[in-house]
Amino acid sequence: MRQWARYTVDSAPGYPAPYSLKHIGYILRFLWNATRGHHLAPWRSPYLRWRIETYTGVKMQSIGFLEFWEFVWREKKELVRFLQWTGSPCPLRSTPAIGRRL
């Protein structure tokens, strides 16, 4: 048996607990909306490029395929945490943050 096989999905160290299908739906909706017009090429999304620019300081004109996926790989734990936050319910409301209307 391999060493990594002893962990289950919900007990692996450094990884958050799995979410319900409802929460995954909110996460997928956020990703779909964030890549609007660029679903098959998310590195071309102006919104995601702007968010990467504000997070890292790299100019959005210089973010291409390699820079985008390098950022995603390097910050994968933070990105998972952010996506889980988008699907989590707000303590003041019964609806998740991504599902509310302004």
Distance bins in CASP14 RR format, pairs under 12 A and 6 or more apart:
PFRMAT RR
TARGET T0000
AUTHOR 0000-0000-0000
RMODE 2
METHOD distances of the structure
MODEL  1
1 7 0 0 0 0 0 1 0 0 0 0 0
3 12 0 0 0 0 0 1 0 0 0 0 0
4 12 0 0 0 0 1 0 0 0 0 0 0
4 13 0 0 0 0 0 1 0 0 0 0 0
4 15 0 0 0 0 0 1 0 0 0 0 0
5 12 0 0 0 0 0 1 0 0 0 0 0
6 12 0 0 0 0 1 0 0 0 0 0 0
6 13 0 0 0 0 0 1 0 0 0 0 0
7 13 1 0 0 1 0 0 0 0 0 0 0
7 14 0 0 0 0 1 0 0 0 0 0 0
7 15 0 0 0 0 1 0 0 0 0 0 0
8 15 0 0 0 0 0 1 0 0 0 0 0
8 17 0 0 0 0 0 1 0 0 0 0 0
8 18 0 0 0 0 1 0 0 0 0 0 0
9 15 1 0 0 1 0 0 0 0 0 0 0
9 16 0 0 0 0 0 1 0 0 0 0 0
9 17 0 0 0 0 1 0 0 0 0 0 0
9 18 1 0 1 0 0 0 0 0 0 0 0
9 19 0 0 0 0 0 1 0 0 0 0 0
10 16 0 0 0 0 1 0 0 0 0 0 0
10 17 1 0 1 0 0 0 0 0 0 0 0
10 18 1 0 1 0 0 0 0 0 0 0 0
10 19 0 0 0 0 0 1 0 0 0 0 0
11 17 0 0 0 0 1 0 0 0 0 0 0
11 18 0 0 0 0 0 1 0 0 0 0 0
12 18 0 0 0 0 0 1 0 0 0 0 0
13 77 0 0 0 0 0 1 0 0 0 0 0
14 76 0 0 0 0 0 1 0 0 0 0 0
14 77 1 0 0 1 0 0 0 0 0 0 0
14 80 0 0 0 0 1 0 0 0 0 0 0
14 81 0 0 0 0 0 1 0 0 0 0 0
15 76 0 0 0 0 0 1 0 0 0 0 0
15 77 0 0 0 0 1 0 0 0 0 0 0
15 80 1 0 0 1 0 0 0 0 0 0 0
15 81 0 0 0 0 0 1 0 0 0 0 0
15 84 0 0 0 0 0 1 0 0 0 0 0
16 23 0 0 0 0 0 1 0 0 0 0 0
16 27 0 0 0 0 0 1 0 0 0 0 0
16 76 0 0 0 0 0 1 0 0 0 0 0
16 77 0 0 0 0 1 0 0 0 0 0 0
16 78 0 0 0 0 0 1 0 0 0 0 0
16 79 0 0 0 0 0 1 0 0 0 0 0
16 80 1 0 0 1 0 0 0 0 0 0 0
16 81 1 0 0 1 0 0 0 0 0 0 0
16 82 0 0 0 0 0 1 0 0 0 0 0
16 83 0 0 0 0 1 0 0 0 0 0 0
16 84 1 0 1 0 0 0 0 0 0 0 0
16 85 0 0 0 0 0 1 0 0 0 0 0
16 87 0 0 0 0 0 1 0 0 0 0 0
16 88 0 0 0 0 0 1 0 0 0 0 0
17 23 0 0 0 0 0 1 0 0 0 0 0
17 80 0 0 0 0 0 1 0 0 0 0 0
17 81 0 0 0 0 0 1 0 0 0 0 0
17 84 0 0 0 0 1 0 0 0 0 0 0
17 88 0 0 0 0 0 1 0 0 0 0 0
18 24 0 0 0 0 1 0 0 0 0 0 0
18 27 0 0 0 0 0 1 0 0 0 0 0
18 80 0 0 0 0 0 1 0 0 0 0 0
18 84 0 0 0 0 1 0 0 0 0 0 0
19 25 0 0 0 0 1 0 0 0 0 0 0
19 26 0 0 0 0 1 0 0 0 0 0 0
19 27 1 0 0 1 0 0 0 0 0 0 0
19 28 0 0 0 0 0 1 0 0 0 0 0
19 80 0 0 0 0 0 1 0 0 0 0 0
19 83 0 0 0 0 1 0 0 0 0 0 0
19 84 1 0 0 1 0 0 0 0 0 0 0
19 85 0 0 0 0 0 1 0 0 0 0 0
19 86 0 0 0 0 0 1 0 0 0 0 0
19 87 1 0 0 1 0 0 0 0 0 0 0
19 88 0 0 0 0 1 0 0 0 0 0 0
19 89 0 0 0 0 0 1 0 0 0 0 0
19 96 0 0 0 0 0 1 0 0 0 0 0
20 26 0 0 0 0 1 0 0 0 0 0 0
20 27 0 0 0 0 0 1 0 0 0 0 0
20 84 0 0 0 0 0 1 0 0 0 0 0
20 87 0 0 0 0 1 0 0 0 0 0 0
20 88 0 0 0 0 0 1 0 0 0 0 0
20 89 0 0 0 0 0 1 0 0 0 0 0
20 96 0 0 0 0 0 1 0 0 0 0 0
21 27 0 0 0 0 0 1 0 0 0 0 0
21 28 0 0 0 0 0 1 0 0 0 0 0
21 87 0 0 0 0 0 1 0 0 0 0 0
22 28 0 0 0 0 0 1 0 0 0 0 0
22 29 0 0 0 0 0 1 0 0 0 0 0
22 87 0 0 0 0 1 0 0 0 0 0 0
22 88 0 0 0 0 0 1 0 0 0 0 0
22 89 0 0 0 0 1 0 0 0 0 0 0
22 95 0 0 0 0 0 1 0 0 0 0 0
22 96 0 0 0 0 1 0 0 0 0 0 0
22 98 0 0 0 0 0 1 0 0 0 0 0
22 99 0 0 0 0 0 1 0 0 0 0 0
23 29 0 0 0 0 0 1 0 0 0 0 0
23 30 0 0 0 0 0 1 0 0 0 0 0
23 83 0 0 0 0 1 0 0 0 0 0 0
23 84 1 0 0 1 0 0 0 0 0 0 0
23 85 0 0 0 0 0 1 0 0 0 0 0
23 86 0 0 0 0 1 0 0 0 0 0 0
23 87 1 0 1 0 0 0 0 0 0 0 0
23 88 1 0 0 1 0 0 0 0 0 0 0
23 89 0 0 0 0 1 0 0 0 0 0 0
23 96 1 0 0 1 0 0 0 0 0 0 0
23 97 0 0 0 0 0 1 0 0 0 0 0
23 98 0 0 0 0 1 0 0 0 0 0 0
23 99 0 0 0 0 0 1 0 0 0 0 0
24 30 0 0 0 0 0 1 0 0 0 0 0
24 31 0 0 0 0 0 1 0 0 0 0 0
24 83 0 0 0 0 1 0 0 0 0 0 0
24 84 0 0 0 0 1 0 0 0 0 0 0
24 86 0 0 0 0 0 1 0 0 0 0 0
24 87 0 0 0 0 1 0 0 0 0 0 0
24 88 0 0 0 0 0 1 0 0 0 0 0
24 96 0 0 0 0 0 1 0 0 0 0 0
24 98 0 0 0 0 0 1 0 0 0 0 0
25 31 0 0 0 0 1 0 0 0 0 0 0
25 32 0 0 0 0 1 0 0 0 0 0 0
25 33 0 0 0 0 0 1 0 0 0 0 0
25 83 0 0 0 0 0 1 0 0 0 0 0
25 84 0 0 0 0 0 1 0 0 0 0 0
25 86 0 0 0 0 0 1 0 0 0 0 0
25 87 1 0 0 1 0 0 0 0 0 0 0
25 96 0 0 0 0 1 0 0 0 0 0 0
25 98 0 0 0 0 1 0 0 0 0 0 0
25 99 0 0 0 0 0 1 0 0 0 0 0
26 32 0 0 0 0 0 1 0 0 0 0 0
26 33 0 0 0 0 0 1 0 0 0 0 0
26 83 0 0 0 0 1 0 0 0 0 0 0
26 84 0 0 0 0 1 0 0 0 0 0 0
26 85 0 0 0 0 0 1 0 0 0 0 0
26 86 1 0 0 1 0 0 0 0 0 0 0
26 87 1 1 0 0 0 0 0 0 0 0 0
26 88 0 0 0 0 1 0 0 0 0 0 0
26 89 0 0 0 0 1 0 0 0 0 0 0
26 90 0 0 0 0 0 1 0 0 0 0 0
26 95 0 0 0 0 1 0 0 0 0 0 0
26 96 1 0 1 0 0 0 0 0 0 0 0
26 97 0 0 0 0 1 0 0 0 0 0 0
26 98 1 0 1 0 0 0 0 0 0 0 0
26 99 1 0 0 1 0 0 0 0 0 0 0
26 100 0 0 0 0 0 1 0 0 0 0 0
27 33 0 0 0 0 0 1 0 0 0 0 0
27 34 0 0 0 0 0 1 0 0 0 0 0
27 79 0 0 0 0 0 1 0 0 0 0 0
27 80 0 0 0 0 1 0 0 0 0 0 0
27 81 0 0 0 0 0 1 0 0 0 0 0
27 82 0 0 0 0 1 0 0 0 0 0 0
27 83 1 0 1 0 0 0 0 0 0 0 0
27 84 1 0 0 1 0 0 0 0 0 0 0
27 85 0 0 0 0 1 0 0 0 0 0 0
27 86 1 0 0 1 0 0 0 0 0 0 0
27 87 1 0 1 0 0 0 0 0 0 0 0
27 88 0 0 0 0 1 0 0 0 0 0 0
27 96 0 0 0 0 1 0 0 0 0 0 0
27 97 0 0 0 0 0 1 0 0 0 0 0
27 98 1 0 0 1 0 0 0 0 0 0 0
27 99 0 0 0 0 0 1 0 0 0 0 0
28 34 0 0 0 0 0 1 0 0 0 0 0
28 35 0 0 0 0 0 1 0 0 0 0 0
28 39 0 0 0 0 0 1 0 0 0 0 0
28 83 0 0 0 0 1 0 0 0 0 0 0
28 86 0 0 0 0 0 1 0 0 0 0 0
28 87 0 0 0 0 1 0 0 0 0 0 0
28 98 0 0 0 0 1 0 0 0 0 0 0
29 35 0 0 0 0 0 1 0 0 0 0 0
29 36 0 0 0 0 0 1 0 0 0 0 0
29 83 0 0 0 0 0 1 0 0 0 0 0
29 86 0 0 0 0 1 0 0 0 0 0 0
29 87 0 0 0 0 1 0 0 0 0 0 0
29 96 0 0 0 0 1 0 0 0 0 0 0
29 97 0 0 0 0 0 1 0 0 0 0 0
29 98 1 0 0 1 0 0 0 0 0 0 0
29 99 1 0 0 1 0 0 0 0 0 0 0
30 36 0 0 0 0 0 1 0 0 0 0 0
30 47 0 0 0 0 0 1 0 0 0 0 0
30 48 0 0 0 0 0 1 0 0 0 0 0
30 51 0 0 0 0 0 1 0 0 0 0 0
30 79 0 0 0 0 0 1 0 0 0 0 0
30 82 0 0 0 0 1 0 0 0 0 0 0
30 83 1 0 0 1 0 0 0 0 0 0 0
30 84 0 0 0 0 0 1 0 0 0 0 0
30 85 0 0 0 0 1 0 0 0 0 0 0
30 86 1 0 1 0 0 0 0 0 0 0 0
30 87 1 0 0 1 0 0 0 0 0 0 0
30 88 0 0 0 0 0 1 0 0 0 0 0
30 96 0 0 0 0 1 0 0 0 0 0 0
30 97 0 0 0 0 1 0 0 0 0 0 0
30 98 1 0 1 0 0 0 0 0 0 0 0
30 99 0 0 0 0 1 0 0 0 0 0 0
31 38 0 0 0 0 0 1 0 0 0 0 0
31 39 0 0 0 0 1 0 0 0 0 0 0
31 42 0 0 0 0 1 0 0 0 0 0 0
31 45 0 0 0 0 0 1 0 0 0 0 0
31 47 0 0 0 0 0 1 0 0 0 0 0
31 48 0 0 0 0 1 0 0 0 0 0 0
31 72 0 0 0 0 0 1 0 0 0 0 0
31 79 0 0 0 0 0 1 0 0 0 0 0
31 80 0 0 0 0 0 1 0 0 0 0 0
31 82 0 0 0 0 0 1 0 0 0 0 0
31 83 1 0 0 1 0 0 0 0 0 0 0
31 86 0 0 0 0 1 0 0 0 0 0 0
31 87 0 0 0 0 0 1 0 0 0 0 0
31 98 0 0 0 0 0 1 0 0 0 0 0
32 38 0 0 0 0 0 1 0 0 0 0 0
32 39 1 0 0 1 0 0 0 0 0 0 0
32 40 0 0 0 0 0 1 0 0 0 0 0
32 42 0 0 0 0 0 1 0 0 0 0 0
32 45 0 0 0 0 0 1 0 0 0 0 0
32 47 0 0 0 0 0 1 0 0 0 0 0
32 86 0 0 0 0 0 1 0 0 0 0 0
32 98 0 0 0 0 0 1 0 0 0 0 0
33 39 0 0 0 0 0 1 0 0 0 0 0
33 42 0 0 0 0 0 1 0 0 0 0 0
33 45 0 0 0 0 0 1 0 0 0 0 0
33 47 0 0 0 0 1 0 0 0 0 0 0
33 48 0 0 0 0 0 1 0 0 0 0 0
33 86 0 0 0 0 0 1 0 0 0 0 0
33 98 0 0 0 0 1 0 0 0 0 0 0
33 99 0 0 0 0 0 1 0 0 0 0 0
34 42 1 0 0 1 0 0 0 0 0 0 0
34 45 1 0 0 1 0 0 0 0 0 0 0
34 46 0 0 0 0 0 1 0 0 0 0 0
34 47 1 0 1 0 0 0 0 0 0 0 0
34 48 1 0 1 0 0 0 0 0 0 0 0
34 49 0 0 0 0 0 1 0 0 0 0 0
34 50 0 0 0 0 0 1 0 0 0 0 0
34 51 0 0 0 0 1 0 0 0 0 0 0
34 52 0 0 0 0 0 1 0 0 0 0 0
34 79 0 0 0 0 0 1 0 0 0 0 0
34 82 0 0 0 0 0 1 0 0 0 0 0
34 83 0 0 0 0 0 1 0 0 0 0 0
34 86 0 0 0 0 1 0 0 0 0 0 0
34 98 0 0 0 0 0 1 0 0 0 0 0
35 41 0 0 0 0 1 0 0 0 0 0 0
35 42 1 0 1 0 0 0 0 0 0 0 0
35 43 0 0 0 0 1 0 0 0 0 0 0
35 44 0 0 0 0 1 0 0 0 0 0 0
35 45 1 0 1 0 0 0 0 0 0 0 0
35 46 0 0 0 0 0 1 0 0 0 0 0
35 47 1 0 0 1 0 0 0 0 0 0 0
35 48 1 0 0 1 0 0 0 0 0 0 0
35 49 0 0 0 0 0 1 0 0 0 0 0
35 51 0 0 0 0 0 1 0 0 0 0 0
35 68 0 0 0 0 0 1 0 0 0 0 0
36 42 0 0 0 0 0 1 0 0 0 0 0
36 44 0 0 0 0 0 1 0 0 0 0 0
36 45 1 0 0 1 0 0 0 0 0 0 0
36 46 0 0 0 0 1 0 0 0 0 0 0
36 47 1 0 0 1 0 0 0 0 0 0 0
36 48 0 0 0 0 0 1 0 0 0 0 0
37 44 0 0 0 0 1 0 0 0 0 0 0
37 45 1 0 0 1 0 0 0 0 0 0 0
37 46 0 0 0 0 1 0 0 0 0 0 0
37 47 0 0 0 0 0 1 0 0 0 0 0
37 48 0 0 0 0 0 1 0 0 0 0 0
38 44 1 0 1 0 0 0 0 0 0 0 0
38 45 1 0 1 0 0 0 0 0 0 0 0
38 46 0 0 0 0 1 0 0 0 0 0 0
38 47 0 0 0 0 1 0 0 0 0 0 0
38 48 0 0 0 0 1 0 0 0 0 0 0
38 49 0 0 0 0 1 0 0 0 0 0 0
38 64 0 0 0 0 0 1 0 0 0 0 0
38 65 0 0 0 0 0 1 0 0 0 0 0
38 68 0 0 0 0 0 1 0 0 0 0 0
39 45 0 0 0 0 1 0 0 0 0 0 0
39 48 0 0 0 0 0 1 0 0 0 0 0
41 48 0 0 0 0 0 1 0 0 0 0 0
41 49 0 0 0 0 0 1 0 0 0 0 0
41 64 0 0 0 0 1 0 0 0 0 0 0
41 65 0 0 0 0 1 0 0 0 0 0 0
41 68 0 0 0 0 1 0 0 0 0 0 0
41 69 0 0 0 0 0 1 0 0 0 0 0
42 48 1 0 1 0 0 0 0 0 0 0 0
42 49 0 0 0 0 1 0 0 0 0 0 0
42 51 0 0 0 0 0 1 0 0 0 0 0
42 52 0 0 0 0 0 1 0 0 0 0 0
42 63 0 0 0 0 0 1 0 0 0 0 0
42 64 0 0 0 0 0 1 0 0 0 0 0
42 65 0 0 0 0 1 0 0 0 0 0 0
42 68 1 0 0 1 0 0 0 0 0 0 0
42 69 0 0 0 0 1 0 0 0 0 0 0
42 71 0 0 0 0 0 1 0 0 0 0 0
42 72 0 0 0 0 1 0 0 0 0 0 0
42 79 0 0 0 0 0 1 0 0 0 0 0
43 49 1 0 0 1 0 0 0 0 0 0 0
43 52 0 0 0 0 1 0 0 0 0 0 0
43 60 0 0 0 0 0 1 0 0 0 0 0
43 62 0 0 0 0 0 1 0 0 0 0 0
43 63 1 0 0 1 0 0 0 0 0 0 0
43 64 1 0 1 0 0 0 0 0 0 0 0
43 65 1 0 1 0 0 0 0 0 0 0 0
43 66 0 0 0 0 1 0 0 0 0 0 0
43 67 1 0 0 1 0 0 0 0 0 0 0
43 68 1 1 0 0 0 0 0 0 0 0 0
43 69 1 0 0 1 0 0 0 0 0 0 0
43 70 0 0 0 0 0 1 0 0 0 0 0
43 71 0 0 0 0 1 0 0 0 0 0 0
43 72 0 0 0 0 1 0 0 0 0 0 0
44 60 0 0 0 0 0 1 0 0 0 0 0
44 61 0 0 0 0 0 1 0 0 0 0 0
44 63 0 0 0 0 1 0 0 0 0 0 0
44 64 0 0 0 0 1 0 0 0 0 0 0
44 65 0 0 0 0 1 0 0 0 0 0 0
44 67 0 0 0 0 0 1 0 0 0 0 0
44 68 0 0 0 0 1 0 0 0 0 0 0
45 51 0 0 0 0 1 0 0 0 0 0 0
45 52 0 0 0 0 1 0 0 0 0 0 0
45 60 0 0 0 0 0 1 0 0 0 0 0
45 63 0 0 0 0 1 0 0 0 0 0 0
45 64 0 0 0 0 0 1 0 0 0 0 0
45 68 0 0 0 0 1 0 0 0 0 0 0
46 52 0 0 0 0 0 1 0 0 0 0 0
46 53 0 0 0 0 0 1 0 0 0 0 0
46 60 1 0 0 1 0 0 0 0 0 0 0
46 61 0 0 0 0 0 1 0 0 0 0 0
46 63 0 0 0 0 0 1 0 0 0 0 0
47 53 0 0 0 0 0 1 0 0 0 0 0
47 54 0 0 0 0 0 1 0 0 0 0 0
47 60 0 0 0 0 0 1 0 0 0 0 0
47 63 0 0 0 0 0 1 0 0 0 0 0
48 54 0 0 0 0 0 1 0 0 0 0 0
48 55 0 0 0 0 0 1 0 0 0 0 0
48 60 0 0 0 0 1 0 0 0 0 0 0
48 63 0 0 0 0 1 0 0 0 0 0 0
48 64 0 0 0 0 0 1 0 0 0 0 0
48 67 0 0 0 0 0 1 0 0 0 0 0
48 68 1 0 0 1 0 0 0 0 0 0 0
48 69 0 0 0 0 0 1 0 0 0 0 0
48 71 0 0 0 0 1 0 0 0 0 0 0
48 72 0 0 0 0 1 0 0 0 0 0 0
48 79 0 0 0 0 0 1 0 0 0 0 0
48 82 0 0 0 0 0 1 0 0 0 0 0
49 55 0 0 0 0 0 1 0 0 0 0 0
49 56 0 0 0 0 0 1 0 0 0 0 0
49 57 0 0 0 0 0 1 0 0 0 0 0
49 58 0 0 0 0 1 0 0 0 0 0 0
49 59 0 0 0 0 1 0 0 0 0 0 0
49 60 1 0 1 0 0 0 0 0 0 0 0
49 61 0 0 0 0 1 0 0 0 0 0 0
49 62 0 0 0 0 1 0 0 0 0 0 0
49 63 1 0 1 0 0 0 0 0 0 0 0
49 64 0 0 0 0 1 0 0 0 0 0 0
49 65 0 0 0 0 0 1 0 0 0 0 0
49 67 0 0 0 0 1 0 0 0 0 0 0
49 68 1 0 0 1 0 0 0 0 0 0 0
49 71 0 0 0 0 0 1 0 0 0 0 0
50 56 0 0 0 0 0 1 0 0 0 0 0
50 57 0 0 0 0 0 1 0 0 0 0 0
50 58 0 0 0 0 0 1 0 0 0 0 0
50 59 0 0 0 0 0 1 0 0 0 0 0
50 60 1 0 1 0 0 0 0 0 0 0 0
50 61 0 0 0 0 0 1 0 0 0 0 0
50 63 0 0 0 0 1 0 0 0 0 0 0
51 57 0 0 0 0 0 1 0 0 0 0 0
51 58 0 0 0 0 0 1 0 0 0 0 0
51 60 0 0 0 0 1 0 0 0 0 0 0
51 63 0 0 0 0 0 1 0 0 0 0 0
51 68 0 0 0 0 0 1 0 0 0 0 0
51 71 0 0 0 0 1 0 0 0 0 0 0
51 72 0 0 0 0 0 1 0 0 0 0 0
51 75 0 0 0 0 0 1 0 0 0 0 0
51 78 0 0 0 0 0 1 0 0 0 0 0
51 79 0 0 0 0 0 1 0 0 0 0 0
51 82 0 0 0 0 1 0 0 0 0 0 0
52 58 1 0 0 1 0 0 0 0 0 0 0
52 59 0 0 0 0 1 0 0 0 0 0 0
52 60 1 0 0 1 0 0 0 0 0 0 0
52 61 0 0 0 0 0 1 0 0 0 0 0
52 62 0 0 0 0 0 1 0 0 0 0 0
52 63 1 0 1 0 0 0 0 0 0 0 0
52 64 0 0 0 0 1 0 0 0 0 0 0
52 67 1 0 0 1 0 0 0 0 0 0 0
52 68 1 0 0 1 0 0 0 0 0 0 0
52 69 0 0 0 0 0 1 0 0 0 0 0
52 70 0 0 0 0 0 1 0 0 0 0 0
52 71 1 0 1 0 0 0 0 0 0 0 0
52 72 0 0 0 0 1 0 0 0 0 0 0
52 74 0 0 0 0 0 1 0 0 0 0 0
52 75 0 0 0 0 1 0 0 0 0 0 0
52 78 0 0 0 0 0 1 0 0 0 0 0
52 79 0 0 0 0 0 1 0 0 0 0 0
53 59 1 0 0 1 0 0 0 0 0 0 0
53 60 1 0 1 0 0 0 0 0 0 0 0
53 61 0 0 0 0 1 0 0 0 0 0 0
53 62 0 0 0 0 1 0 0 0 0 0 0
53 63 1 0 0 1 0 0 0 0 0 0 0
53 64 0 0 0 0 0 1 0 0 0 0 0
53 67 0 0 0 0 0 1 0 0 0 0 0
53 68 0 0 0 0 0 1 0 0 0 0 0
53 71 0 0 0 0 0 1 0 0 0 0 0
54 60 0 0 0 0 1 0 0 0 0 0 0
54 63 0 0 0 0 0 1 0 0 0 0 0
55 63 0 0 0 0 0 1 0 0 0 0 0
55 71 0 0 0 0 1 0 0 0 0 0 0
55 72 0 0 0 0 0 1 0 0 0 0 0
55 74 0 0 0 0 0 1 0 0 0 0 0
55 75 1 0 0 1 0 0 0 0 0 0 0
55 78 0 0 0 0 1 0 0 0 0 0 0
55 79 0 0 0 0 1 0 0 0 0 0 0
55 82 0 0 0 0 1 0 0 0 0 0 0
56 62 0 0 0 0 0 1 0 0 0 0 0
56 63 0 0 0 0 1 0 0 0 0 0 0
56 67 0 0 0 0 1 0 0 0 0 0 0
56 68 0 0 0 0 0 1 0 0 0 0 0
56 70 0 0 0 0 0 1 0 0 0 0 0
56 71 1 0 0 1 0 0 0 0 0 0 0
56 72 0 0 0 0 0 1 0 0 0 0 0
56 74 0 0 0 0 1 0 0 0 0 0 0
56 75 0 0 0 0 1 0 0 0 0 0 0
56 78 0 0 0 0 0 1 0 0 0 0 0
57 63 0 0 0 0 0 1 0 0 0 0 0
57 67 0 0 0 0 0 1 0 0 0 0 0
57 71 0 0 0 0 0 1 0 0 0 0 0
58 64 0 0 0 0 1 0 0 0 0 0 0
58 66 0 0 0 0 0 1 0 0 0 0 0
58 67 1 0 0 1 0 0 0 0 0 0 0
58 68 0 0 0 0 0 1 0 0 0 0 0
58 70 0 0 0 0 0 1 0 0 0 0 0
58 71 0 0 0 0 1 0 0 0 0 0 0
58 74 0 0 0 0 0 1 0 0 0 0 0
59 67 0 0 0 0 0 1 0 0 0 0 0
60 67 0 0 0 0 1 0 0 0 0 0 0
60 68 0 0 0 0 0 1 0 0 0 0 0
60 71 0 0 0 0 0 1 0 0 0 0 0
61 67 0 0 0 0 0 1 0 0 0 0 0
62 68 0 0 0 0 0 1 0 0 0 0 0
62 71 0 0 0 0 0 1 0 0 0 0 0
63 69 0 0 0 0 0 1 0 0 0 0 0
63 70 0 0 0 0 1 0 0 0 0 0 0
63 71 1 0 0 1 0 0 0 0 0 0 0
63 72 0 0 0 0 0 1 0 0 0 0 0
64 70 0 0 0 0 1 0 0 0 0 0 0
64 71 0 0 0 0 1 0 0 0 0 0 0
64 72 0 0 0 0 0 1 0 0 0 0 0
65 71 0 0 0 0 0 1 0 0 0 0 0
65 72 0 0 0 0 0 1 0 0 0 0 0
66 72 0 0 0 0 0 1 0 0 0 0 0
66 73 0 0 0 0 0 1 0 0 0 0 0
67 73 0 0 0 0 0 1 0 0 0 0 0
67 74 0 0 0 0 0 1 0 0 0 0 0
68 74 0 0 0 0 0 1 0 0 0 0 0
68 75 0 0 0 0 0 1 0 0 0 0 0
68 79 0 0 0 0 0 1 0 0 0 0 0
69 75 0 0 0 0 0 1 0 0 0 0 0
69 76 0 0 0 0 0 1 0 0 0 0 0
69 79 0 0 0 0 0 1 0 0 0 0 0
70 76 0 0 0 0 0 1 0 0 0 0 0
71 78 0 0 0 0 0 1 0 0 0 0 0
71 79 0 0 0 0 1 0 0 0 0 0 0
72 78 0 0 0 0 0 1 0 0 0 0 0
72 79 1 0 0 1 0 0 0 0 0 0 0
72 80 0 0 0 0 0 1 0 0 0 0 0
72 82 0 0 0 0 0 1 0 0 0 0 0
72 83 0 0 0 0 0 1 0 0 0 0 0
73 79 0 0 0 0 1 0 0 0 0 0 0
75 81 0 0 0 0 1 0 0 0 0 0 0
75 82 0 0 0 0 1 0 0 0 0 0 0
75 83 0 0 0 0 0 1 0 0 0 0 0
76 82 0 0 0 0 0 1 0 0 0 0 0
76 83 0 0 0 0 0 1 0 0 0 0 0
77 83 0 0 0 0 0 1 0 0 0 0 0
77 84 0 0 0 0 0 1 0 0 0 0 0
78 84 0 0 0 0 0 1 0 0 0 0 0
78 85 0 0 0 0 0 1 0 0 0 0 0
79 85 0 0 0 0 0 1 0 0 0 0 0
79 86 0 0 0 0 0 1 0 0 0 0 0
80 86 0 0 0 0 0 1 0 0 0 0 0
80 87 0 0 0 0 0 1 0 0 0 0 0
81 87 0 0 0 0 0 1 0 0 0 0 0
81 88 0 0 0 0 0 1 0 0 0 0 0
82 88 0 0 0 0 0 1 0 0 0 0 0
82 97 0 0 0 0 0 1 0 0 0 0 0
82 98 0 0 0 0 0 1 0 0 0 0 0
83 96 0 0 0 0 0 1 0 0 0 0 0
83 97 0 0 0 0 0 1 0 0 0 0 0
83 98 0 0 0 0 1 0 0 0 0 0 0
84 96 0 0 0 0 0 1 0 0 0 0 0
84 97 0 0 0 0 0 1 0 0 0 0 0
84 98 0 0 0 0 0 1 0 0 0 0 0
85 96 0 0 0 0 1 0 0 0 0 0 0
85 97 1 0 0 1 0 0 0 0 0 0 0
85 98 0 0 0 0 1 0 0 0 0 0 0
86 96 1 0 0 1 0 0 0 0 0 0 0
86 97 1 0 0 1 0 0 0 0 0 0 0
86 98 1 0 1 0 0 0 0 0 0 0 0
86 99 0 0 0 0 1 0 0 0 0 0 0
86 100 0 0 0 0 0 1 0 0 0 0 0
87 95 0 0 0 0 0 1 0 0 0 0 0
87 96 1 0 1 0 0 0 0 0 0 0 0
87 97 1 0 0 1 0 0 0 0 0 0 0
87 98 1 0 1 0 0 0 0 0 0 0 0
87 99 0 0 0 0 1 0 0 0 0 0 0
87 100 0 0 0 0 0 1 0 0 0 0 0
88 95 0 0 0 0 0 1 0 0 0 0 0
88 96 1 0 0 1 0 0 0 0 0 0 0
88 97 1 0 0 1 0 0 0 0 0 0 0
88 98 0 0 0 0 1 0 0 0 0 0 0
88 99 0 0 0 0 0 1 0 0 0 0 0
89 95 1 0 0 1 0 0 0 0 0 0 0
89 96 1 0 1 0 0 0 0 0 0 0 0
89 97 1 0 0 1 0 0 0 0 0 0 0
89 98 0 0 0 0 0 1 0 0 0 0 0
89 99 0 0 0 0 1 0 0 0 0 0 0
89 100 0 0 0 0 0 1 0 0 0 0 0
90 96 1 0 0 1 0 0 0 0 0 0 0
90 97 1 0 1 0 0 0 0 0 0 0 0
90 98 0 0 0 0 1 0 0 0 0 0 0
90 99 0 0 0 0 1 0 0 0 0 0 0
90 100 1 0 0 1 0 0 0 0 0 0 0
91 97 0 0 0 0 0 1 0 0 0 0 0
92 100 0 0 0 0 0 1 0 0 0 0 0
93 99 0 0 0 0 1 0 0 0 0 0 0
93 100 1 0 0 1 0 0 0 0 0 0 0
93 101 0 0 0 0 0 1 0 0 0 0 0
94 100 0 0 0 0 0 1 0 0 0 0 0
95 101 0 0 0 0 1 0 0 0 0 0 0
END
